[in-house]
Amino acid sequence: MAAVLLTLSGIGVGVVQGFAEDKSVADRDLADWVDQRIQDWQIKPEERPFDAIGWAKDIREAERLAREHQRPVFLFTHDGRMGIGRC
């Protein structure tokens, strides 16, 4: 618990320091500055190998593609929410 709090407080300090460095943004440039910050924080494609998986809509399509490309099928099912790690 203490490690989590220290980590979160470290993140907060980093955000405040980053804001303090960029505080000289003029009002007319604020929207562009925010857009750029959002762009910089977005996950890059190389950080998302999950998206490179060739997903199939159903098992029949997966089996057809497996035969066509002589590749195995990995069947993944879930009942819950993948975003919180409960599969």
PDB file of N, CA, C and O in Angstrom:
ATOM      1  N   MET A   1       0.826  -1.189   0.000  1.00  0.00           N
ATOM      2  CA  MET A   1       0.000   0.000   0.000  1.00  0.00           C
ATOM      3  C   MET A   1       0.869   1.250   0.000  1.00  0.00           C
ATOM      4  O   MET A   1       0.600   2.193  -0.744  1.00  0.00           O
ATOM      5  N   ALA A   2       1.904   1.264   0.826  1.00  0.00           N
ATOM      6  CA  ALA A   2       2.787   2.427   0.895  1.00  0.00           C
ATOM      7  C   ALA A   2       3.513   2.648  -0.427  1.00  0.00           C
ATOM      8  O   ALA A   2       3.720   3.787  -0.847  1.00  0.00           O
ATOM      9  N   ALA A   3       3.904   1.538  -1.089  1.00  0.00           N
ATOM     10  CA  ALA A   3       4.588   1.659  -2.375  1.00  0.00           C
ATOM     11  C   ALA A   3       3.664   2.266  -3.422  1.00  0.00           C
ATOM     12  O   ALA A   3       4.094   3.067  -4.252  1.00  0.00           O
ATOM     13  N   VAL A   4       2.399   1.882  -3.378  1.00  0.00           N
ATOM     14  CA  VAL A   4       1.428   2.437  -4.321  1.00  0.00           C
ATOM     15  C   VAL A   4       1.267   3.929  -4.087  1.00  0.00           C
ATOM     16  O   VAL A   4       1.254   4.709  -5.040  1.00  0.00           O
ATOM     17  N   LEU A   5       1.146   4.335  -2.829  1.00  0.00           N
ATOM     18  CA  LEU A   5       0.993   5.747  -2.518  1.00  0.00           C
ATOM     19  C   LEU A   5       2.217   6.547  -2.933  1.00  0.00           C
ATOM     20  O   LEU A   5       2.097   7.650  -3.467  1.00  0.00           O
ATOM     21  N   LEU A   6       3.402   5.982  -2.684  1.00  0.00           N
ATOM     22  CA  LEU A   6       4.627   6.670  -3.095  1.00  0.00           C
ATOM     23  C   LEU A   6       4.683   6.796  -4.604  1.00  0.00           C
ATOM     24  O   LEU A   6       5.089   7.835  -5.124  1.00  0.00           O
ATOM     25  N   THR A   7       4.281   5.752  -5.313  1.00  0.00           N
ATOM     26  CA  THR A   7       4.281   5.791  -6.772  1.00  0.00           C
ATOM     27  C   THR A   7       3.301   6.847  -7.270  1.00  0.00           C
ATOM     28  O   THR A   7       3.640   7.642  -8.146  1.00  0.00           O
ATOM     29  N   LEU A   8       2.083   6.861  -6.716  1.00  0.00           N
ATOM     30  CA  LEU A   8       1.090   7.835  -7.145  1.00  0.00           C
ATOM     31  C   LEU A   8       1.527   9.256  -6.830  1.00  0.00           C
ATOM     32  O   LEU A   8       1.314  10.164  -7.634  1.00  0.00           O
ATOM     33  N   SER A   9       2.141   9.458  -5.657  1.00  0.00           N
ATOM     34  CA  SER A   9       2.597  10.807  -5.333  1.00  0.00           C
ATOM     35  C   SER A   9       3.733  11.215  -6.258  1.00  0.00           C
ATOM     36  O   SER A   9       3.853  12.391  -6.600  1.00  0.00           O
ATOM     37  N   GLY A  10       4.564  10.274  -6.668  1.00  0.00           N
ATOM     38  CA  GLY A  10       5.631  10.569  -7.627  1.00  0.00           C
ATOM     39  C   GLY A  10       5.076  10.976  -8.974  1.00  0.00           C
ATOM     40  O   GLY A  10       5.619  11.862  -9.634  1.00  0.00           O
ATOM     41  N   ILE A  11       3.997  10.333  -9.383  1.00  0.00           N
ATOM     42  CA  ILE A  11       3.346  10.700 -10.639  1.00  0.00           C
ATOM     43  C   ILE A  11       2.798  12.119 -10.537  1.00  0.00           C
ATOM     44  O   ILE A  11       2.963  12.923 -11.454  1.00  0.00           O
ATOM     45  N   GLY A  12       2.155  12.417  -9.432  1.00  0.00           N
ATOM     46  CA  GLY A  12       1.605  13.756  -9.232  1.00  0.00           C
ATOM     47  C   GLY A  12       2.679  14.820  -9.289  1.00  0.00           C
ATOM     48  O   GLY A  12       2.477  15.877  -9.888  1.00  0.00           O
ATOM     49  N   VAL A  13       3.824  14.556  -8.671  1.00  0.00           N
ATOM     50  CA  VAL A  13       4.929  15.513  -8.689  1.00  0.00           C
ATOM     51  C   VAL A  13       5.416  15.706 -10.114  1.00  0.00           C
ATOM     52  O   VAL A  13       5.697  16.830 -10.529  1.00  0.00           O
ATOM     53  N   GLY A  14       5.519  14.610 -10.873  1.00  0.00           N
ATOM     54  CA  GLY A  14       5.965  14.708 -12.265  1.00  0.00           C
ATOM     55  C   GLY A  14       5.013  15.525 -13.109  1.00  0.00           C
ATOM     56  O   GLY A  14       5.448  16.309 -13.952  1.00  0.00           O
ATOM     57  N   VAL A  15       3.725  15.355 -12.897  1.00  0.00           N
ATOM     58  CA  VAL A  15       2.724  16.116 -13.650  1.00  0.00           C
ATOM     59  C   VAL A  15       2.810  17.590 -13.297  1.00  0.00           C
ATOM     60  O   VAL A  15       2.773  18.446 -14.181  1.00  0.00           O
ATOM     61  N   VAL A  16       2.926  17.894 -12.004  1.00  0.00           N
ATOM     62  CA  VAL A  16       3.017  19.289 -11.575  1.00  0.00           C
ATOM     63  C   VAL A  16       4.282  19.924 -12.124  1.00  0.00           C
ATOM     64  O   VAL A  16       4.242  21.058 -12.601  1.00  0.00           O
ATOM     65  N   GLN A  17       5.413  19.212 -12.067  1.00  0.00           N
ATOM     66  CA  GLN A  17       6.651  19.761 -12.590  1.00  0.00           C
ATOM     67  C   GLN A  17       6.536  19.991 -14.095  1.00  0.00           C
ATOM     68  O   GLN A  17       6.984  21.018 -14.604  1.00  0.00           O
ATOM     69  N   GLY A  18       5.931  19.030 -14.812  1.00  0.00           N
ATOM     70  CA  GLY A  18       5.746  19.192 -16.252  1.00  0.00           C
ATOM     71  C   GLY A  18       4.881  20.391 -16.563  1.00  0.00           C
ATOM     72  O   GLY A  18       5.149  21.116 -17.521  1.00  0.00           O
ATOM     73  N   PHE A  19       3.847  20.614 -15.768  1.00  0.00           N
ATOM     74  CA  PHE A  19       2.965  21.761 -15.975  1.00  0.00           C
ATOM     75  C   PHE A  19       3.710  23.055 -15.681  1.00  0.00           C
ATOM     76  O   PHE A  19       3.566  24.043 -16.402  1.00  0.00           O
ATOM     77  N   ALA A  20       4.508  23.043 -14.616  1.00  0.00           N
ATOM     78  CA  ALA A  20       5.241  24.257 -14.240  1.00  0.00           C
ATOM     79  C   ALA A  20       6.216  24.664 -15.343  1.00  0.00           C
ATOM     80  O   ALA A  20       6.404  25.854 -15.599  1.00  0.00           O
ATOM     81  N   GLU A  21       6.836  23.679 -15.996  1.00  0.00           N
ATOM     82  CA  GLU A  21       7.771  23.972 -17.077  1.00  0.00           C
ATOM     83  C   GLU A  21       7.052  24.589 -18.274  1.00  0.00           C
ATOM     84  O   GLU A  21       7.607  25.463 -18.940  1.00  0.00           O
ATOM     85  N   ASP A  22       5.829  24.148 -18.558  1.00  0.00           N
ATOM     86  CA  ASP A  22       5.081  24.586 -19.725  1.00  0.00           C
ATOM     87  C   ASP A  22       4.065  25.681 -19.396  1.00  0.00           C
ATOM     88  O   ASP A  22       3.195  25.968 -20.219  1.00  0.00           O
ATOM     89  N   LYS A  23       4.150  26.285 -18.245  1.00  0.00           N
ATOM     90  CA  LYS A  23       3.141  27.241 -17.805  1.00  0.00           C
ATOM     91  C   LYS A  23       3.150  28.519 -18.631  1.00  0.00           C
ATOM     92  O   LYS A  23       2.197  29.294 -18.558  1.00  0.00           O
ATOM     93  N   SER A  24       4.176  28.757 -19.398  1.00  0.00           N
ATOM     94  CA  SER A  24       4.279  29.986 -20.169  1.00  0.00           C
ATOM     95  C   SER A  24       3.498  29.935 -21.482  1.00  0.00           C
ATOM     96  O   SER A  24       3.763  30.738 -22.377  1.00  0.00           O
ATOM     97  N   VAL A  25       2.558  29.028 -21.617  1.00  0.00           N
ATOM     98  CA  VAL A  25       1.748  28.918 -22.826  1.00  0.00           C
ATOM     99  C   VAL A  25       0.773  30.090 -22.879  1.00  0.00           C
ATOM    100  O   VAL A  25       0.050  30.360 -21.920  1.00  0.00           O
ATOM    101  N   ALA A  26       0.766  30.770 -24.003  1.00  0.00           N
ATOM    102  CA  ALA A  26      -0.144  31.903 -24.174  1.00  0.00           C
ATOM    103  C   ALA A  26      -1.576  31.396 -24.312  1.00  0.00           C
ATOM    104  O   ALA A  26      -1.806  30.275 -24.763  1.00  0.00           O
ATOM    105  N   ASP A  27      -2.522  32.224 -23.923  1.00  0.00           N
ATOM    106  CA  ASP A  27      -3.930  31.832 -23.985  1.00  0.00           C
ATOM    107  C   ASP A  27      -4.340  31.401 -25.391  1.00  0.00           C
ATOM    108  O   ASP A  27      -5.076  30.427 -25.546  1.00  0.00           O
ATOM    109  N   ARG A  28      -3.878  32.107 -26.405  1.00  0.00           N
ATOM    110  CA  ARG A  28      -4.266  31.783 -27.781  1.00  0.00           C
ATOM    111  C   ARG A  28      -3.677  30.450 -28.247  1.00  0.00           C
ATOM    112  O   ARG A  28      -4.177  29.858 -29.203  1.00  0.00           O
ATOM    113  N   ASP A  29      -2.622  29.973 -27.582  1.00  0.00           N
ATOM    114  CA  ASP A  29      -1.966  28.716 -27.953  1.00  0.00           C
ATOM    115  C   ASP A  29      -2.383  27.546 -27.071  1.00  0.00           C
ATOM    116  O   ASP A  29      -1.930  26.420 -27.272  1.00  0.00           O
ATOM    117  N   LEU A  30      -3.243  27.812 -26.098  1.00  0.00           N
ATOM    118  CA  LEU A  30      -3.587  26.781 -25.113  1.00  0.00           C
ATOM    119  C   LEU A  30      -4.232  25.552 -25.747  1.00  0.00           C
ATOM    120  O   LEU A  30      -3.871  24.426 -25.405  1.00  0.00           O
ATOM    121  N   ALA A  31      -5.175  25.747 -26.660  1.00  0.00           N
ATOM    122  CA  ALA A  31      -5.858  24.605 -27.288  1.00  0.00           C
ATOM    123  C   ALA A  31      -4.866  23.740 -28.052  1.00  0.00           C
ATOM    124  O   ALA A  31      -4.920  22.514 -27.962  1.00  0.00           O
ATOM    125  N   ASP A  32      -3.959  24.362 -28.802  1.00  0.00           N
ATOM    126  CA  ASP A  32      -2.940  23.601 -29.531  1.00  0.00           C
ATOM    127  C   ASP A  32      -2.012  22.874 -28.576  1.00  0.00           C
ATOM    128  O   ASP A  32      -1.616  21.738 -28.835  1.00  0.00           O
ATOM    129  N   TRP A  33      -1.659  23.528 -27.464  1.00  0.00           N
ATOM    130  CA  TRP A  33      -0.778  22.911 -26.471  1.00  0.00           C
ATOM    131  C   TRP A  33      -1.440  21.670 -25.871  1.00  0.00           C
ATOM    132  O   TRP A  33      -0.796  20.633 -25.712  1.00  0.00           O
ATOM    133  N   VAL A  34      -2.742  21.783 -25.535  1.00  0.00           N
ATOM    134  CA  VAL A  34      -3.472  20.650 -24.970  1.00  0.00           C
ATOM    135  C   VAL A  34      -3.563  19.520 -25.994  1.00  0.00           C
ATOM    136  O   VAL A  34      -3.349  18.356 -25.654  1.00  0.00           O
ATOM    137  N   ASP A  35      -3.879  19.856 -27.250  1.00  0.00           N
ATOM    138  CA  ASP A  35      -3.949  18.836 -28.300  1.00  0.00           C
ATOM    139  C   ASP A  35      -2.619  18.100 -28.437  1.00  0.00           C
ATOM    140  O   ASP A  35      -2.592  16.878 -28.584  1.00  0.00           O
ATOM    141  N   GLN A  36      -1.518  18.849 -28.389  1.00  0.00           N
ATOM    142  CA  GLN A  36      -0.196  18.220 -28.507  1.00  0.00           C
ATOM    143  C   GLN A  36       0.100  17.326 -27.311  1.00  0.00           C
ATOM    144  O   GLN A  36       0.647  16.236 -27.478  1.00  0.00           O
ATOM    145  N   ARG A  37      -0.254  17.772 -26.096  1.00  0.00           N
ATOM    146  CA  ARG A  37      -0.049  16.943 -24.897  1.00  0.00           C
ATOM    147  C   ARG A  37      -0.840  15.642 -24.998  1.00  0.00           C
ATOM    148  O   ARG A  37      -0.337  14.577 -24.642  1.00  0.00           O
ATOM    149  N   ILE A  38      -2.072  15.728 -25.482  1.00  0.00           N
ATOM    150  CA  ILE A  38      -2.896  14.524 -25.649  1.00  0.00           C
ATOM    151  C   ILE A  38      -2.236  13.599 -26.656  1.00  0.00           C
ATOM    152  O   ILE A  38      -2.138  12.395 -26.420  1.00  0.00           O
ATOM    153  N   GLN A  39      -1.784  14.146 -27.774  1.00  0.00           N
ATOM    154  CA  GLN A  39      -1.108  13.347 -28.808  1.00  0.00           C
ATOM    155  C   GLN A  39       0.134  12.664 -28.235  1.00  0.00           C
ATOM    156  O   GLN A  39       0.383  11.492 -28.517  1.00  0.00           O
ATOM    157  N   ASP A  40       0.910  13.386 -27.439  1.00  0.00           N
ATOM    158  CA  ASP A  40       2.136  12.825 -26.859  1.00  0.00           C
ATOM    159  C   ASP A  40       1.849  11.686 -25.890  1.00  0.00           C
ATOM    160  O   ASP A  40       2.665  10.774 -25.757  1.00  0.00           O
ATOM    161  N   TRP A  41       0.704  11.721 -25.211  1.00  0.00           N
ATOM    162  CA  TRP A  41       0.372  10.710 -24.210  1.00  0.00           C
ATOM    163  C   TRP A  41      -0.341   9.493 -24.801  1.00  0.00           C
ATOM    164  O   TRP A  41      -0.506   8.490 -24.107  1.00  0.00           O
ATOM    165  N   GLN A  42      -0.766   9.556 -26.058  1.00  0.00           N
ATOM    166  CA  GLN A  42      -1.469   8.431 -26.668  1.00  0.00           C
ATOM    167  C   GLN A  42      -0.531   7.232 -26.806  1.00  0.00           C
ATOM    168  O   GLN A  42       0.674   7.386 -27.000  1.00  0.00           O
ATOM    169  N   ILE A  43      -1.102   6.057 -26.704  1.00  0.00           N
ATOM    170  CA  ILE A  43      -0.320   4.832 -26.859  1.00  0.00           C
ATOM    171  C   ILE A  43       0.068   4.688 -28.322  1.00  0.00           C
ATOM    172  O   ILE A  43      -0.768   4.820 -29.215  1.00  0.00           O
ATOM    173  N   LYS A  44       1.329   4.418 -28.551  1.00  0.00           N
ATOM    174  CA  LYS A  44       1.844   4.269 -29.915  1.00  0.00           C
ATOM    175  C   LYS A  44       1.587   2.842 -30.417  1.00  0.00           C
ATOM    176  O   LYS A  44       1.506   1.913 -29.613  1.00  0.00           O
ATOM    177  N   PRO A  45       1.460   2.662 -31.724  1.00  0.00           N
ATOM    178  CA  PRO A  45       1.181   1.321 -32.266  1.00  0.00           C
ATOM    179  C   PRO A  45       2.181   0.256 -31.809  1.00  0.00           C
ATOM    180  O   PRO A  45       1.793  -0.886 -31.565  1.00  0.00           O
ATOM    181  N   GLU A  46       3.451   0.612 -31.693  1.00  0.00           N
ATOM    182  CA  GLU A  46       4.449  -0.374 -31.259  1.00  0.00           C
ATOM    183  C   GLU A  46       4.274  -0.771 -29.791  1.00  0.00           C
ATOM    184  O   GLU A  46       4.857  -1.759 -29.343  1.00  0.00           O
ATOM    185  N   GLU A  47       3.484  -0.016 -29.053  1.00  0.00           N
ATOM    186  CA  GLU A  47       3.193  -0.342 -27.657  1.00  0.00           C
ATOM    187  C   GLU A  47       1.912  -1.170 -27.523  1.00  0.00           C
ATOM    188  O   GLU A  47       1.501  -1.483 -26.406  1.00  0.00           O
ATOM    189  N   ARG A  48       1.280  -1.528 -28.638  1.00  0.00           N
ATOM    190  CA  ARG A  48       0.020  -2.270 -28.621  1.00  0.00           C
ATOM    191  C   ARG A  48       0.106  -3.509 -29.502  1.00  0.00           C
ATOM    192  O   ARG A  48      -0.593  -3.577 -30.512  1.00  0.00           O
ATOM    193  N   PRO A  49       0.930  -4.485 -29.162  1.00  0.00           N
ATOM    194  CA  PRO A  49       1.009  -5.693 -29.990  1.00  0.00           C
ATOM    195  C   PRO A  49      -0.317  -6.456 -30.032  1.00  0.00           C
ATOM    196  O   PRO A  49      -0.536  -7.259 -30.939  1.00  0.00           O
ATOM    197  N   PHE A  50      -1.190  -6.217 -29.074  1.00  0.00           N
ATOM    198  CA  PHE A  50      -2.500  -6.852 -29.035  1.00  0.00           C
ATOM    199  C   PHE A  50      -3.289  -6.554 -30.314  1.00  0.00           C
ATOM    200  O   PHE A  50      -4.056  -7.396 -30.783  1.00  0.00           O
ATOM    201  N   ASP A  51      -3.101  -5.364 -30.873  1.00  0.00           N
ATOM    202  CA  ASP A  51      -3.817  -4.967 -32.085  1.00  0.00           C
ATOM    203  C   ASP A  51      -3.312  -5.676 -33.334  1.00  0.00           C
ATOM    204  O   ASP A  51      -4.002  -5.694 -34.353  1.00  0.00           O
ATOM    205  N   ALA A  52      -2.117  -6.261 -33.271  1.00  0.00           N
ATOM    206  CA  ALA A  52      -1.546  -6.924 -34.439  1.00  0.00           C
ATOM    207  C   ALA A  52      -2.057  -8.357 -34.607  1.00  0.00           C
ATOM    208  O   ALA A  52      -1.756  -9.011 -35.606  1.00  0.00           O
ATOM    209  N   ILE A  53      -2.816  -8.837 -33.648  1.00  0.00           N
ATOM    210  CA  ILE A  53      -3.351 -10.195 -33.717  1.00  0.00           C
ATOM    211  C   ILE A  53      -4.425 -10.251 -34.785  1.00  0.00           C
ATOM    212  O   ILE A  53      -5.269  -9.359 -34.869  1.00  0.00           O
ATOM    213  N   GLY A  54      -4.401 -11.291 -35.600  1.00  0.00           N
ATOM    214  CA  GLY A  54      -5.410 -11.473 -36.642  1.00  0.00           C
ATOM    215  C   GLY A  54      -6.664 -12.100 -36.058  1.00  0.00           C
ATOM    216  O   GLY A  54      -6.814 -13.322 -36.078  1.00  0.00           O
ATOM    217  N   TRP A  55      -7.568 -11.276 -35.537  1.00  0.00           N
ATOM    218  CA  TRP A  55      -8.780 -11.768 -34.901  1.00  0.00           C
ATOM    219  C   TRP A  55      -9.784 -12.221 -35.951  1.00  0.00           C
ATOM    220  O   TRP A  55      -9.881 -11.628 -37.026  1.00  0.00           O
ATOM    221  N   ALA A  56     -10.528 -13.271 -35.637  1.00  0.00           N
ATOM    222  CA  ALA A  56     -11.612 -13.747 -36.489  1.00  0.00           C
ATOM    223  C   ALA A  56     -12.926 -13.548 -35.747  1.00  0.00           C
ATOM    224  O   ALA A  56     -12.961 -13.550 -34.516  1.00  0.00           O
ATOM    225  N   LYS A  57     -14.009 -13.375 -36.507  1.00  0.00           N
ATOM    226  CA  LYS A  57     -15.305 -13.098 -35.883  1.00  0.00           C
ATOM    227  C   LYS A  57     -15.919 -14.323 -35.222  1.00  0.00           C
ATOM    228  O   LYS A  57     -16.651 -14.193 -34.241  1.00  0.00           O
ATOM    229  N   ASP A  58     -15.635 -15.504 -35.743  1.00  0.00           N
ATOM    230  CA  ASP A  58     -16.179 -16.717 -35.142  1.00  0.00           C
ATOM    231  C   ASP A  58     -15.239 -17.885 -35.422  1.00  0.00           C
ATOM    232  O   ASP A  58     -14.277 -17.754 -36.179  1.00  0.00           O
ATOM    233  N   ILE A  59     -15.528 -19.034 -34.800  1.00  0.00           N
ATOM    234  CA  ILE A  59     -14.635 -20.196 -34.900  1.00  0.00           C
ATOM    235  C   ILE A  59     -14.572 -20.745 -36.317  1.00  0.00           C
ATOM    236  O   ILE A  59     -13.524 -21.226 -36.748  1.00  0.00           O
ATOM    237  N   ARG A  60     -15.685 -20.678 -37.047  1.00  0.00           N
ATOM    238  CA  ARG A  60     -15.678 -21.185 -38.435  1.00  0.00           C
ATOM    239  C   ARG A  60     -14.721 -20.378 -39.303  1.00  0.00           C
ATOM    240  O   ARG A  60     -13.965 -20.944 -40.093  1.00  0.00           O
ATOM    241  N   GLU A  61     -14.753 -19.071 -39.158  1.00  0.00           N
ATOM    242  CA  GLU A  61     -13.834 -18.216 -39.920  1.00  0.00           C
ATOM    243  C   GLU A  61     -12.387 -18.467 -39.487  1.00  0.00           C
ATOM    244  O   GLU A  61     -11.488 -18.497 -40.328  1.00  0.00           O
ATOM    245  N   ALA A  62     -12.159 -18.644 -38.205  1.00  0.00           N
ATOM    246  CA  ALA A  62     -10.807 -18.924 -37.705  1.00  0.00           C
ATOM    247  C   ALA A  62     -10.284 -20.247 -38.266  1.00  0.00           C
ATOM    248  O   ALA A  62      -9.125 -20.336 -38.672  1.00  0.00           O
ATOM    249  N   GLU A  63     -11.126 -21.259 -38.288  1.00  0.00           N
ATOM    250  CA  GLU A  63     -10.696 -22.557 -38.832  1.00  0.00           C
ATOM    251  C   GLU A  63     -10.411 -22.460 -40.331  1.00  0.00           C
ATOM    252  O   GLU A  63      -9.447 -23.049 -40.821  1.00  0.00           O
ATOM    253  N   ARG A  64     -11.245 -21.721 -41.055  1.00  0.00           N
ATOM    254  CA  ARG A  64     -11.013 -21.547 -42.495  1.00  0.00           C
ATOM    255  C   ARG A  64      -9.670 -20.846 -42.739  1.00  0.00           C
ATOM    256  O   ARG A  64      -8.888 -21.275 -43.587  1.00  0.00           O
ATOM    257  N   LEU A  65      -9.411 -19.777 -41.998  1.00  0.00           N
ATOM    258  CA  LEU A  65      -8.146 -19.059 -42.144  1.00  0.00           C
ATOM    259  C   LEU A  65      -6.958 -19.925 -41.735  1.00  0.00           C
ATOM    260  O   LEU A  65      -5.897 -19.864 -42.356  1.00  0.00           O
ATOM    261  N   ALA A  66      -7.137 -20.725 -40.696  1.00  0.00           N
ATOM    262  CA  ALA A  66      -6.057 -21.612 -40.245  1.00  0.00           C
ATOM    263  C   ALA A  66      -5.695 -22.625 -41.329  1.00  0.00           C
ATOM    264  O   ALA A  66      -4.517 -22.863 -41.595  1.00  0.00           O
ATOM    265  N   ARG A  67      -6.701 -23.210 -41.945  1.00  0.00           N
ATOM    266  CA  ARG A  67      -6.441 -24.159 -43.042  1.00  0.00           C
ATOM    267  C   ARG A  67      -5.760 -23.449 -44.215  1.00  0.00           C
ATOM    268  O   ARG A  67      -4.793 -23.957 -44.782  1.00  0.00           O
ATOM    269  N   GLU A  68      -6.270 -22.283 -44.567  1.00  0.00           N
ATOM    270  CA  GLU A  68      -5.744 -21.538 -45.710  1.00  0.00           C
ATOM    271  C   GLU A  68      -4.282 -21.144 -45.524  1.00  0.00           C
ATOM    272  O   GLU A  68      -3.496 -21.191 -46.471  1.00  0.00           O
ATOM    273  N   HIS A  69      -3.922 -20.760 -44.312  1.00  0.00           N
ATOM    274  CA  HIS A  69      -2.561 -20.282 -44.042  1.00  0.00           C
ATOM    275  C   HIS A  69      -1.705 -21.300 -43.303  1.00  0.00           C
ATOM    276  O   HIS A  69      -0.573 -21.005 -42.919  1.00  0.00           O
ATOM    277  N   GLN A  70      -2.246 -22.501 -43.103  1.00  0.00           N
ATOM    278  CA  GLN A  70      -1.533 -23.581 -42.396  1.00  0.00           C
ATOM    279  C   GLN A  70      -0.977 -23.081 -41.055  1.00  0.00           C
ATOM    280  O   GLN A  70       0.206 -23.230 -40.748  1.00  0.00           O
ATOM    281  N   ARG A  71      -1.875 -22.489 -40.281  1.00  0.00           N
ATOM    282  CA  ARG A  71      -1.532 -21.954 -38.971  1.00  0.00           C
ATOM    283  C   ARG A  71      -2.481 -22.528 -37.931  1.00  0.00           C
ATOM    284  O   ARG A  71      -3.593 -22.930 -38.274  1.00  0.00           O
ATOM    285  N   PRO A  72      -2.072 -22.574 -36.672  1.00  0.00           N
ATOM    286  CA  PRO A  72      -2.973 -23.071 -35.628  1.00  0.00           C
ATOM    287  C   PRO A  72      -4.013 -22.003 -35.240  1.00  0.00           C
ATOM    288  O   PRO A  72      -3.878 -20.824 -35.569  1.00  0.00           O
ATOM    289  N   VAL A  73      -5.031 -22.455 -34.543  1.00  0.00           N
ATOM    290  CA  VAL A  73      -6.052 -21.556 -34.003  1.00  0.00           C
ATOM    291  C   VAL A  73      -5.859 -21.486 -32.502  1.00  0.00           C
ATOM    292  O   VAL A  73      -5.727 -22.512 -31.834  1.00  0.00           O
ATOM    293  N   PHE A  74      -5.844 -20.279 -31.980  1.00  0.00           N
ATOM    294  CA  PHE A  74      -5.832 -20.073 -30.532  1.00  0.00           C
ATOM    295  C   PHE A  74      -7.203 -19.543 -30.169  1.00  0.00           C
ATOM    296  O   PHE A  74      -7.576 -18.442 -30.576  1.00  0.00           O
ATOM    297  N   LEU A  75      -7.949 -20.311 -29.414  1.00  0.00           N
ATOM    298  CA  LEU A  75      -9.309 -19.931 -29.051  1.00  0.00           C
ATOM    299  C   LEU A  75      -9.282 -19.201 -27.713  1.00  0.00           C
ATOM    300  O   LEU A  75      -8.874 -19.757 -26.693  1.00  0.00           O
ATOM    301  N   PHE A  76      -9.718 -17.967 -27.737  1.00  0.00           N
ATOM    302  CA  PHE A  76      -9.763 -17.130 -26.536  1.00  0.00           C
ATOM    303  C   PHE A  76     -11.217 -16.785 -26.275  1.00  0.00           C
ATOM    304  O   PHE A  76     -11.899 -16.234 -27.139  1.00  0.00           O
ATOM    305  N   THR A  77     -11.683 -17.108 -25.088  1.00  0.00           N
ATOM    306  CA  THR A  77     -13.043 -16.732 -24.711  1.00  0.00           C
ATOM    307  C   THR A  77     -12.968 -15.989 -23.384  1.00  0.00           C
ATOM    308  O   THR A  77     -12.025 -16.164 -22.613  1.00  0.00           O
ATOM    309  N   HIS A  78     -13.959 -15.170 -23.134  1.00  0.00           N
ATOM    310  CA  HIS A  78     -13.989 -14.485 -21.847  1.00  0.00           C
ATOM    311  C   HIS A  78     -15.428 -14.208 -21.452  1.00  0.00           C
ATOM    312  O   HIS A  78     -16.320 -14.074 -22.290  1.00  0.00           O
ATOM    313  N   ASP A  79     -15.613 -14.129 -20.172  1.00  0.00           N
ATOM    314  CA  ASP A  79     -16.914 -13.785 -19.607  1.00  0.00           C
ATOM    315  C   ASP A  79     -16.626 -12.771 -18.508  1.00  0.00           C
ATOM    316  O   ASP A  79     -16.352 -13.135 -17.364  1.00  0.00           O
ATOM    317  N   GLY A  80     -16.690 -11.543 -18.858  1.00  0.00           N
ATOM    318  CA  GLY A  80     -16.343 -10.487 -17.910  1.00  0.00           C
ATOM    319  C   GLY A  80     -15.839  -9.281 -18.663  1.00  0.00           C
ATOM    320  O   GLY A  80     -16.292  -8.993 -19.771  1.00  0.00           O
ATOM    321  N   ARG A  81     -14.905  -8.578 -18.063  1.00  0.00           N
ATOM    322  CA  ARG A  81     -14.371  -7.372 -18.680  1.00  0.00           C
ATOM    323  C   ARG A  81     -12.870  -7.504 -18.839  1.00  0.00           C
ATOM    324  O   ARG A  81     -12.140  -7.589 -17.851  1.00  0.00           O
ATOM    325  N   MET A  82     -12.411  -7.521 -20.071  1.00  0.00           N
ATOM    326  CA  MET A  82     -10.974  -7.665 -20.328  1.00  0.00           C
ATOM    327  C   MET A  82     -10.193  -6.479 -19.790  1.00  0.00           C
ATOM    328  O   MET A  82      -9.046  -6.640 -19.374  1.00  0.00           O
ATOM    329  N   GLY A  83     -10.783  -5.296 -19.787  1.00  0.00           N
ATOM    330  CA  GLY A  83     -10.078  -4.089 -19.352  1.00  0.00           C
ATOM    331  C   GLY A  83      -9.629  -4.147 -17.901  1.00  0.00           C
ATOM    332  O   GLY A  83      -8.681  -3.455 -17.529  1.00  0.00           O
ATOM    333  N   ILE A  84     -10.283  -4.955 -17.071  1.00  0.00           N
ATOM    334  CA  ILE A  84      -9.869  -5.043 -15.667  1.00  0.00           C
ATOM    335  C   ILE A  84      -9.165  -6.369 -15.383  1.00  0.00           C
ATOM    336  O   ILE A  84      -8.878  -6.693 -14.230  1.00  0.00           O
ATOM    337  N   GLY A  85      -8.887  -7.134 -16.445  1.00  0.00           N
ATOM    338  CA  GLY A  85      -8.116  -8.354 -16.295  1.00  0.00           C
ATOM    339  C   GLY A  85      -8.902  -9.564 -15.838  1.00  0.00           C
ATOM    340  O   GLY A  85      -8.303 -10.559 -15.432  1.00  0.00           O
ATOM    341  N   ARG A  86     -10.220  -9.515 -15.891  1.00  0.00           N
ATOM    342  CA  ARG A  86     -11.034 -10.656 -15.486  1.00  0.00           C
ATOM    343  C   ARG A  86     -11.582 -11.341 -16.716  1.00  0.00           C
ATOM    344  O   ARG A  86     -12.520 -10.853 -17.346  1.00  0.00           O
ATOM    345  N   CYS A  87     -10.999 -12.468 -17.054  1.00  0.00           N
ATOM    346  CA  CYS A  87     -11.419 -13.211 -18.238  1.00  0.00           C
ATOM    347  C   CYS A  87     -12.073 -14.516 -17.819  1.00  0.00           C
ATOM    348  O   CYS A  87     -12.499 -15.294 -18.672  1.00  0.00           O
TER     349      CYS A  87
END
